[in-house]
């Protein structure tokens, strides 16, 4: 694809309301730089899935990897162009300038970039004089020629070219004139954007802003920013570069990347759209941000960060009673944006800090009408505080709190089943293995049920026994599955007599809910959380208790 063809395609997409214009770039490098994070190992199928999510979100460029460097990236580019119809993004191939002493037209690595079929190519170039001499083992002049030759050749082949100036800020500190010479060589040879890279992540916002402003004034090149997060300033550094005139930001989804990561795509984009007033995504795409963030986290098999700005489940969570009172009057008093703008939602956390407003707002969130009954609200407040003293926590267990709330509002629990007794047995065999069993006796209506079961541990055995017995009366429970189980021993004065808290997360295949139990041992605490899990699941399914 020639440059003119690429521009025509972009203009056509603009007319269709898909892409934003070319004056500001959101460039995602999750599939290359983000994949260097410890613990991430993407298959080609993973990369294709993430690329679809990023294109749906509306980023302008998706850097897919380094074709020719490894078979996986080469396969990704081949499949991406066959299997994905990109609506918003252009696919970008990453590679290096030609080797010293050679010609770009004859360099096998440069040829692999062309064979990838990507319409845009990002070249990494050395901009730190010591790296040129020690890593490339060539002269400063030859490095400039490597940049010129490679950029010019790729442009002749109809590719759009971006140049990443690696270690730019460290190089600028050591030899500012040479660092700027690399920028000029790239820009004057036809690179559309020259990206200043804080490769070691050691810069601070004021430093970034000063350097970018100076380089922009001295070179006239279109500049971008690539910030690593080693000082915890990658997002701030990216925005500081924008303040100084950069019009191209390189980021990764959820901040994934080498060492501590890269500038996080989602807070950068949210800040640009909501704080700077720049339209950098297609209309309506920002409201999909939370969903896209969590979907990508699922693909890379890392739990979404609960405290991530904008998209974390705690980003708009409020615990203090003072905050709740204010939010009840006006949500904007303790929130910097409307959570719905980024696809998130407000959450009220119920704890021993709860006041009347917290309970009222939480009830509204859960769909439980408290009306104007101040006595009920007061009872719930006191009950929550008393139970938290006993070891319970409700801020992470909405399902158990809703059952408590309905108990007070509706005058009693949903009587799906009544426990008579339970027993769990751990038997150690001669070979050192264990046999775990449980027996549960309970009533459903007027019928008494006794069920015994074995399991992979005593809690699993109890769960299996209760499930087996309930399924005869409530077939819905066959869909219930325990997906997370957390145990915490709380501080106490009596050692092994300390209180144990258990949080259980259950799914029915369409949603999840969390329940809590507390007691003198893990079996008792787990059993209580299990009972709440089944009760809430049946309530959620709209099931009527059998009488």
N, C-alpha and C positions, 0 to 999 in steps of 0.2 A: 504494500500500500504506500503510495507516495504521500508527501506532506499535504499537497492540495487535496487529495482524496480523503485523507484523515480529517482535514478541516471541514470539507463538505459534509462528511458523515457526522461530525460533531454539530454542525449547524442544523442538519436535518433532525438530529435527536433533540436539539433545543426546540425546534418547531413542534416536535411531538410532546414536549413537556417532560422529557426524560432526564437529560443531562443539564447540569448548570453550565454556565459559560466557562471559557478557558482562562479567565482573568485571575482565578485563584484555584490552586490545585489541592485536593485532598488525596494524598498518595499513601496507600497501605502496603506495608512490607511484612505483614504477619506470616506469609507463606515462606519468606526467606529469613529475614532477621528475627522475627518472632519465633520461628521454629528452632532457633538456637538456644532457646531457654532450656535449662536443665529439667528433665522430666517430660519434655514434649518430643514425640517421635511420630511424625505424620506419615501416613501412607498416601499413595496417590489418590485413593478414594477420599481420604480425609481432606486433602488439599482441594479437590474438586468441590466438596461440600462447603468448605469455608469460602472458596471463591464465589460460589453462588450466593451465600449469605452476604458477603461484602458487596457484591454487585447489586443485590436487592436493597441494601442499605443506601447505596448511591455514591460510594467513593468514586473518584474519577479515574484512579489508576490502581491496579493490583499487580504487585511485583511477585511473580510466581516462583522464582528461584533462579538457579544458575544452570541453564542448559549446557550440556557437554561436560559439566563438572562431575555429575553423577547420573546414573541411569534413571533414577526416580524423577528428577527434575525434567530430564529430557522427555520422559513418558508423559509427565504432567502437561507440558506444552502441547504435545501431540494430541492428547485426549481433550484438553480444555477447548481447543478450537473446533473439535468435532462434537463435543457433548454439551457445551455451554453456549447459549445465545446471549451474549452480554448486552444488557439494556442500558447500563449506565457507565460501566467501567471499560477502560482499555487495558489489555494484558501487557505486562512489562517483563522483559527478560533482563536479568542482571549478569554482568560480566566485567572483565577488566580491560584496560587498554592493551594494545599489542605489546609483544615482548620487545625488550631493548635490542636494537640492531636489526630488526626485521621490518616487514611491511605489513600494514593492516590487511591488505588484500590477500596476503598469503598466510595469515595467522590462523591456525586451526580453531583456536578458542573464539576468535571473532567470527569465523565461518559458522560455528555452532550457534552463535547468537542469531545470525541471519536465518539459519535453518529452523530455528524455533518457530518462525512465522509470526512472532510478536511484533505488533506495529510500533512499539516503543521499546527502546533499549536504554538501560541505565548502566553507565560505565563507572567503575570505581577507579579513581586516580590518586596518586600520591601528591599531597600538597605540603608535607613536612619535609624539609630538606634532609634531615638525618635519616628519615625513612627511605628517601630516594637513594641515598648513598649506601646505607647499611642493609636495607631489605631488598631493594631492586638491584643494588650493586651497579649503578650506572651514574651518569653525570646529570646535573640539574638541567642542562640544555637538552639532553636526550629525552629526559622525562617530559619536558614541554613538547617535544616533537612527537612523542608517543601519544600524547593527548590530542594534538592537532591532527595527526595522520588518522587515528582511529575514529574520531568524531567526523572528520570530513568524509572518510570512506563510507561510514554507515549512513550519513546523510545522502551521499550519492546513490546508495542502494534503496533510498526511499523511506528510511526509518527516521522516526523522531528520536532525538537523543537527549537524555539528561546525564549530567556528570556529577557523581558523588565525590567531593573533595575530602578524602579520608584524613582524619587527624587534623582537620583544618585549623581549629582554634589553638591547639598546641603548636602547630606549625607557624601560625600567625604570630604567636608570642615569641617564637625563636627567630623567625625571619619573615617579617610581615611583607616585604617587597616580593619575596619569592612566592609566598602563598597567594598573593594577589596576581602574580604572573600566571599561575596555574589557572586561576579563574578567567583571566583574559584569554589565555590560549584556548580554553574550552568554549567560551562564548563567541569569540571571533571566528572559530572554526565551524560554528553552526549549532552548538548545543542550545536547546531552547531554555533550559534552566540549569544553573550551577548550584549544587546543594552543598552548604557548609555543614560539615559533620563534626559533632562533638563526640568523637568515637570513644574516648575514655570517660565521658560523662562527668567531667570535673568542673564544668563551667557553672556560673551563677547568672541569674537573669540580667543584672546590670551590665555584666561583662559581655554577654551575648548581644545585647542591644547595641552597645557601643561599637563592637567589632562589625556587626552586620551593617550598621549605618555607614561606617567608614568605608567598608568594602564596596557597598552599593554606590556611594558617591565617587569613589576612585576608579571603579571599573565600568559602571553603567550596565553591568550584566543583570539579567533576571535571576534572583537568588531564592533558594529554598533553605530549609533547616531540617536537620536530622539530629535529634537529641537523645542520648542515652540517659538513664535515670540514676547514675551512681551517686549523685548528691541529693536525690529525691526532688530534683528541680526540672525534670524533663518537660513536663507540661508547661510550667512557668517559663522555661527557656524557649520553648516553641512559640508561645504567645509573645514573649519579649522580641523574638526575631520578627514576628508579624508586625509588632509595633514599629520596628526599625525599617520595615519595607519589604520583608520576605513575602512572596506570594505563592509559596509551595511548601506544604508541611508534610513530613514523612512520619508516620505513626504505625503502631501495631494494635490490634484488638486486645483490649484488657491489659495493655502495657507489656505483653509478652516480649521476651528478648533475652539476649545474652546477659550473664551476670544478674543484675537486679532488674533489667528490662529496658524498654524504650518508652518514648512519649506515648501515653495512652490515647488511642484514637477517640474514644468516646468523650472524655472531658474536654479534649481539644476541640472537637467538632461542636459540642454543646456550647462551649464558650464562644466560639466564632459565630454561631447562629444566634444565641440568646443574649450574649453580653456585647458582642461587637456589631451585631446586626448584619452580618454577612450571610448571604445565601450560598452555602457551599454544598448543600444536598438537594435532591429533588423535593418538590413540594410534598409534605406529609411524611417524609422519611424519618425525620427526627423522632417522631412518636413511636417508631419501631426499634429505637436504640436499645432499650432494656432487653427486649426479646432477642435481638441479634447478639448482644453481648453474652447472654446466657446460652444461646444456641451454640455459639463458637466454643464456649467453655465446655459444653458437653462433648463436642467433637474432639477436643484436645485432652479430654478426660481429666480436667482439673476443676475442682469445686469453684463456682463463681465466688469472687470476693464479696462477702456480705457488706463490707464497708467501703466499697468502691464509690467514688463520687457519681452522682446522677443515676447510676444503674444498679447499685447494690441494694439488697433488700432492706438494709438499715439506713439508706441515704435519706429517707424521709420518715424515719421512725422517731417517735417522741415518748419519753419515759417520765420525765419530771412532771409533777402535778401542776406546777406553775406554767409550764409550756402548754399543757393540755387546756388549762383554763383560757389562755390567750388564743389558742387555735380554735377553740369552740366559738370565740367571738369573730375571729378573722384568721384563716389559715396562713395568710401572708405574713403575719407577725413573727413567726418563727420558721419561715421557709423562704429560701432565696428565689425559688421559681415554683410554678405549679408542677407537681410531679407528673401529671398527665402529658406535659409537653414532651417528655422523654420516655413515655410509656411506662412510667413507674407509678406508685401510689403511696399515699400517706398511710402510716401504720402507727397505731397507738399501742404502746407496750404497757402491760399491766404488771405492777410489782408493788413492793411495800412503799414505794414512793407515790403510789396512785392516790389521786383525790377524786372527788365527785366527777369533775369534768373528764378525767381519764376514763372512768368507767362508762360514762354516758356516751362518749365518742367511740369507745371500743364496742359497746353494745350496738351502736348504729352501724359500725363497720361490719359486725358479724350478723346483722339482720335481726337482732333481738330488741324489740321495742320496750324501752323502760318507761315510756310515758313521762309523767312528771312525778313519779312516785319516789320522793326523796328518801323514804324509809327503806325501800328496797335497795336503792343505791348505797345508802349508808351501811346496810348489812353486808353488801358485797364488798365494799371497801374494807370493813373490819375483818371479814372472813379471809380476804386475800392477804391482808397483813398478818393475820394469825397463822395462816397456813405457810406463808413464806418463812416465818420464824421456825416452823417445823421442818423446813428443808425444801418445800415446793418452790418452783419458779414458773410463772405464767407468761413471762415475756417471750419465751421460746416455745410455748405450748398453748397455742390458740384453741385447739380442740378441747383440752381439759378445762380451759377457762370458759368456753362457751357452755360446756355441760354444767359448770358451777353456776354460771349466770342463769341458765334456764332452770336450774334447781330452785333458785331464789324467786325468779319471775313467775314460773309456772307451777310452783308449789310442790316440786318433787322431781326426781330423775325419771328418764324414760325407762320403763320397767321391761326391757327386752328379755332379761334373764336375772335370776337371783342366785347368788353363790351360797351354797351350803358349807362347803369346805374344799380345800385343795391340799395336795401333798406332792412334793418333788423329792426324788431320790437320786443320789449320786452313788453308784456302786463301783468300787475299785476292784478290778479283776486281777488274777494271779500274774498275768503278763504286763501289768501296769496300765492297761487301758481302762476306760471308764464306760459304764452303761448308765445312761440317764433315762429316767422314766418319771411320769407324773400321772396322778389321778385327780380328776376334778368332779365334784358332785354339785349339781345346780338344778334349778327349776326353770322351766319355761311354761308360763301359765300354771296349770295344775299338774303338769307332768314332771316327774323327777328323772334326771339323767345322770348316769355314772359313766365316765369315759376315762380309759387309761391309754396312754400313748408313750412312745419313746421318741427321743430327739437328740440332736447334736448339742447337748448341754441341757441343763434343767429348765431354763427359760424357754428354749425351743420346744421341749417336751410339753410344758404347760400350754404354750401357744397351740401346739398340734392337738392337744386334747380338747381345748376349748373350741377350736375351729371345727373339729370333727363332730362335737356335740351340737354346736349351733347350726351347722350346715343342714341338718335334718329339718330344721324349722325355718331358717332364713337362708335360702340358697345364695343370696347376694354375697355372703361372707366368703364364698369360694374365690372371689376376685381379690380379696384382701391379702396383702403381702407386706410383711415387715421389711422395710428397706434401709433403716438406719437405727442404731441402738447405741446410746451413750450412757456410760455409768460414771458417776462422780461421787467420791467419798468426801463428805463435808467435814470441816474442822470440828472437832469435838474434844471433850475432856477425858474420854474414857477409852481411847485407843480403838480396839475392835468393836466397841459399842457405839462408834460414831454413826451418824445418819448417812444413809446412802440415797442418792437421787438418781433416777433413771428417766431418760427421755427416749421415747420410741416414735419413729416416723413410719407411717403406714400409707400404702397406696391402694387404690382400687382400679388402677390402670388409667384413670383420667385425671386424678389429682392426688395430692398428698396432705396428710394432717399429722400433727405432733401432739403427743400426750405425755403427761408427767406422772411419776409416782415417787413417793418418798417413804422410807421406813428404816428399821434397824439393820436390815440386810438387803442384799441385792435381789433375793428371791421375792421378798415381800414388796419391795419398791417396783420391781418389774411386773409383778402380778397386777398391781394397782394400775400401772400404765397400760397394760394389756386390756384390762376390763374397759378402761376409758376408750381405748382404740377401737374396740368392737362396737361399743355403744355409740360412739360418734359416727363410725362408718355406717351403721344402720340408720342413724338419724339423717345423715347426709344423703343416703339413698332414698329417703322419704318413706321408710318402712314403718308400718304400724305395729306396736307390740301385740303379741298374742296373749289373750286373756284366758 
